Amino acid sequence: MIADVLGDRPGRADDDPARVFADELSRFLAERVDPARVDADHRLPEGLLGELAELGVFGVSIPERWGGSELGLGGACTLVEALAHRDRAVATTVGLHVGLGTRGLVAFATDAQRDRWLPDLASGRRLAAFATTEPGAGSDLSRLATRARLDPATGRLRVDGQKIYVTNGGLARTYTIAVATEGLGGAAFGQNLLVLERDDGVVVGAEERKLGLRGSSTTSLFLDGVDVGVDRVIGAPGSGHKVIGQVLAFGRTAMAAGCTGTAWAALEGATRHVAERRQFGKPLAAQPVVRVQLADMVGGLLAMRAIVAATGRVEHDEAELERRSLAAKVFCSEMDWTICDTALQLHGGSGYVEETGAALLLRDARITRIFEGANDVLLSRLGALEMVRPSAPAATGTAADDVAALLVEVRAAWGGAADGLKVLRDPVRLHRLGRLAVLREVAVATAEHAAPGQAAQRDHALARLRQAAEAAARVPTPTDHVDDVVDALLNAVSP
Ligand SMILES: Cc1cc2nc3c(=O)[nH]c(=O)nc-3n(C[C@H](O)[C@H](O)[C@H](O)COP(=O)(O)OP(=O)(O)OC[C@H]3O[C@@H](n4cnc5c(N)ncnc54)[C@H](O)[C@@H]3O)c2cc1C
């Protein structure tokens, strides 16, 4: 089976409850969900969410005390991968719920808040959404214009603003929403997550028309004088920045797991095609260049699974979760795109028409480099982390050590404390360092990946990661002519 070659769900025993559940789910989805139909209909099959709720899908990341199965981040990743392997819109709907949608309540709410909301969310009676993005605040969440103002007369909050591109917006009844909360709890500045119900007066906008993920719901939310008690605030007043950061770290790991599911499906389709299709008197799979491409896809997928599994293992280590989740999100979304693109290429013209399914996988994959943090923003963030809190992983005795050494070399070349400060103000260098940190995190995870019988796949993956790290370390980003080129360009569009 192709799954065996790929190292299906690394580090998980056959009787692992998450794996048993994911296998059951895969069988159910194979019967129940036709991805082409979901894409054409722009909606999930009638009744599917209720059936998934019956199976217990919506409670995987919720503690047993509130009706969930408490499988943690690793379990949620196993589940989301299985869902995405069949259909990315289903995986996005469920993944958002078990990740971003419920994480704030699970990790930061009071028990009274958990008692009120988590049982319905665990059973799937209600679906969750998570809303940070606004017309004027996308990558820069310090610019939130949605405000929750405390009315001193009533002691209640009045919430005004607009959220856009909210996954599950049209399906959810429970929303965790990022808002500015100046003055709350005496803090001059600050943000918080609030939990709102649709019945509080949240107005849902029209469904967006999208390139991919067409079966998943994406809408705006309008908040006009929504009146709620202060018991809707999740976490201490003004603590939203930290809370949102940790929720995003959890959610983007689950999203990275979805990337592995899609890439796995793309590789399966491409492998079958090149084994059957004959050109130049032999199967495409016999062409040496095609063989390198297939090996790259296998190695890339193995590395994706390794970094997702390694991130799942540090769920409770805040600092390490942030670092690894950034690496997992960037690497898996890029590798998903690369694998889906190569799969389409190997299908030739048949990949460009919808019948083979290769085009749908590529369309669905594209958003993952943008949502839950645009990759270029995350790379600079990871580079900054590496400057202020460098990581020094233990030696693995593999090519991963060379990748780690290249990063150390680049950082050392950038000098001591004074130069370090200069680098922190230089997004282009931070971006490059972030790229090396991604490759280091992924290489170390791949080296440590316990996958019996997959030494060749693992070593090929490590060789490619080292090659990419050498390119990033040895060749600085050329910036000498950038200002001239870009200023001329911008002048051309200025009125
Ligand atoms: C289908 C879909 C589902 C979504 N689901 C949700 C959801 O459930 N909840 C939610 O809150 N949001 C959601 N989003 C919004 C998504 O998270 C944002 O689109 C994303 O964070 C980027 O914000 P933006 O679109 O405002 O892009 P901008 O911030 O305007 O950035 C545009 C581009 O500019 C570049 N860029 C910006 N800043 C920098 C920088 N500092 N350095 C380098 N490059 C930079 C990047 O290439 C970036 O992609 C969703 C979006 C889509 C399309």
The ligand as an ORCA input file, in Angstrom:
! r2SCAN-3c Opt
* xyz 0 1
  C     -10.872     30.934      2.628
  C     -10.393     31.801      3.763
  C     -10.664     31.425      5.067
  C     -10.259     32.238      6.133
  N     -10.603     31.901      7.404
  C     -10.367     32.775      8.412
  C     -10.897     32.555      9.710
  O     -11.554     31.537      9.974
  N     -10.688     33.495     10.668
  C      -9.973     34.631     10.409
  O      -9.818     35.458     11.314
  N      -9.441     34.861      9.191
  C      -9.632     33.972      8.189
  N      -9.137     34.213      6.938
  C      -8.334     35.398      6.719
  C      -6.841     35.089      6.583
  O      -6.330     34.617      7.809
  C      -6.153     36.367      6.090
  O      -6.545     36.522      4.733
  C      -4.644     36.302      6.224
  O      -4.262     36.359      7.585
  C      -3.937     37.451      5.491
  O      -4.519     38.683      5.811
  P      -4.980     39.658      4.608
  O      -5.814     38.878      3.683
  O      -5.521     40.877      5.190
  O      -3.623     39.980      3.846
  P      -2.643     41.219      4.112
  O      -2.286     41.335      5.548
  O      -3.186     42.423      3.425
  O      -1.361     40.724      3.326
  C      -1.391     40.452      1.912
  C      -0.095     39.819      1.514
  O       0.967     40.774      1.706
  C       2.130     40.113      2.134
  N       2.542     40.656      3.430
  C       1.770     41.312      4.340
  N       2.515     41.710      5.383
  C       3.771     41.315      5.143
  C       5.009     41.425      5.852
  N       5.094     42.018      7.046
  N       6.106     40.854      5.319
  C       6.046     40.225      4.134
  N       4.903     40.100      3.410
  C       3.806     40.625      3.909
  C       1.811     38.607      2.187
  O       2.163     38.033      0.949
  C       0.317     38.606      2.339
  O      -0.261     37.410      1.841
  C      -9.507     33.412      5.866
  C      -9.213     33.766      4.545
  C      -9.660     32.990      3.506
  C      -9.396     33.443      2.092
*
